[in-house]
Amino acid sequence: AKLIAEMLDMQKQFIDIEHANGISGKDYYYSQDGLLKDYREVYMQKAMRVVELSHKIVGSSAF
C-alpha cells in the first residue's frame, strides 16, 4: 500500500506541474532538476516492485 501511495503522490505532483506549466517532451525525458529529474526511472522501479509483490502474493511469476 505504501508503494502505491507513493506512486499516486508522484502522479499528483506530475499532474500539478503539467497543469501549472505544461511539460515538454524535453523536460519529461531530459530534465536535470526537480520532480522530473528521475521521475520516469523512479516511477518505473516502484511500479515493477508492485508487480513483483503482487505476483508473490498470488504465487505466480511475471516471467
N, C-alpha and C positions, 0 to 999 in steps of 0.2 A: 504494500500500500504506500510505503514511503517513496519508492521509486516512481510510482505513478503520480503521486502528488508533486514530486519534483518536476516531472515531465510536464504536468499541467501548468505548473508555475512558469516554467520556461516558455511554454506556448503562449501564456497570457502576456508575459513580458515582450515576446516577439510581436504579438498582435498589437500591443500598445505602441511599440516603436513604429510598426508598419502604418498604423492609423495616424500617428502624430507626424511622421516624417516621410513615410514611404521607404521602401528598401529596394535598392537597385540590385541587379544581379552581381555587380562588382562588390557591393557591400556584403551581400549574402555569402559569396564564395571567398572573398579575399580580405575581409575586414581584419584589421590588426589591433582593434581595441574594443572594449565594451562587451555587451552580451554576444554580439555576433562573432567575436574573435574565434571562439572554438565551438560555437553553437552546434553546428552540424555534427561534429565528431562526438561531443559530449552527449547530445540527444540520442545519437545512434547507439552509443555504448549503453546508455540507460535502457533504451528500447530492446536491445539484444539481451540484456540481463533479465528484463521482464519475460522475454520469450523463453530463456533458459530456465528460469524459475517456474514458469507455467508448465513446461514440459516435465520438469522434475516432480511437480505436484501431482500430475496425472499419470506419471510413469511412462511417458513416451519420449521420443527423441526427435530433435529437429533435423538430424542427418541420418 
